Amino acid sequence: MNLITTPIPDLLIFEPQIFGDARGFFLESFNQKTFQSLTGLDVLFVQDNHSRSSKNVLRGLHYQIQHPQGKLVRVVSGSVFDVAVDLRKSSPTFGKWHGVELNAENHRQFWVPAGFAHGFVVLSETADFLYKTTDYYAPQFERCLRWNDKDVGVEWNVSEPILSAKDEHGLSLHDAEVFA
């Protein structure tokens, strides 16, 4: 497993070692000891989720203000542009974002710790998106940061994304509940 750092130190990208031949490939998608060794983090994943979305669907930017979730995300079919926004008021990178393309060919995984809003837009015709979380989904604490907030300035490179009603009503960074 190869660890790639980002401009926001707590956001990490993982590239697995892939063993392939004429029959296909094998990769280890998660190993607790390796994750802890590379990151120094002792996390417990309690829930795995799988979503399928069509081209230009934008999901996010979501977070839970209580019971915040760390997420280890990856794509097993198709391609997405995945984004995390730092919502920790005490962080030197508060309000900053980082994005990475995740797809079935590069097999990359993106670690988004608790305290970040998270979302993605589908670049391919469809995409299957998997993520492990460090806490359970708690809809009563879910919040949504506006995907196109000018103060955050995420460069999605999609002009008319397909949004859920919830995502259409996301709040600006100025108005959103954030972490201490």
Secondary structure, 3 states (H helix, E strand, C coil): CEEEECCCCCCEEEECCEEEECCEEEECCCCHHHHHHHHCCCCCCCEEEEEEEECCEEEEEEEECCCCCCEEEEEEECEEEEEEEECECCCCCCCCEEEEEEECCCCCEEEECCCEEEEEEECCCEEEEEEEECCCCCHHHEEEECCCCCCCCCCCCCCCCECCHHHHCCECCCCCCCEC
